[in-house]
Amino acid sequence: MADAGLFHMAIPRAIGGGEIDLPTYVQVIEEIGKADASTGWCLNQGAIFGTYAARMPRAVARTIWADVPRAVVANTPAATARAIVVPGGYRVTSPPGGQGFSTGCRHASWVAAHAQITENGQIRMEGAAPEARYMFVPVAEAELLDTWHTRGMRGTGTHHFAVNDVFVPAERTVLSQTAPLIEDRPLYRISRTLLFACGDASIALGLSRSALDAFFELAGAKTPRATPGLLRDQATVQANVGHAEAWLRSGRAFLAEAVRDLWEHASANTLGLDQRAQLRLATTHAIRLAVQIVDMTYNAAGATAIYEEHVLQRYFQDVHVISQHLQGRFAHYELVGRYWLGLPIDQARL
């Protein structure tokens, strides 16, 4: 995928990236997710984190994403590292135990340590909040820790990493929340949280399609114990399949509509909270529907699905790890409901 340029799909054209449109991007990620959810997850995380290149000087962005063969950056979400201001840059140290949830760090060229800034012994503030920056560290200067012990999405390699008093030049950093756009293009006007959510939802939909296909094959071959016919001959199974197809197709259609609407507004530079709220709802709902679909296949498959060698077991484990992620939280329904009811909301979640 790196050789094919997929990790650079969302990087600005100005530095040699694909700068893909969002409607096409979600289709690409969904197809990869059909084949393997962990692979799609790694691609989505690496590709969307690359949108930081639009907020960095071109020469610096090139050194990170273009000048290193197969360049991929693995990040960590929480700003738990400490970066001490020194001449020319920062000295960065991770907290005890390192920084977590660094998807794809074992195939990355760089890790992006997320740090609060300490200057003259004090936390440097940006307005009312501590200043937080991503610090780009060559992976050889970091320690990759073995922490990703999960049942689902094991292939993402979402381990912790640690850096210890590593020097990072000032130009190889970027404000994690408030860096201004240098490349003012439609893709980069969309919040990263929603870009990540689009990919996560697409992976969940792709996974659920593959789960249904696997179940169709099983239902046409398995005769459950103490029943007279094939699994597919049971009325309950037939009804559940009908519901699952409706869930999948409606969730996919809603996501496509929300993505298309948001992209049109981003292209016209008229993107507002209405489009962002709609996309937040569509991505969350797609993930929750995917859980329902996979649970249906798992429950209907019976004991066949409990064995690790059967693909439905992997789909079951994978979708339930996806459902635990930030992008799949039930609280997003409340967030969007509050918005449409005219109540105050945390707009950073959109």
Disulfide bonds with the S-S distance in Angstrom:
none
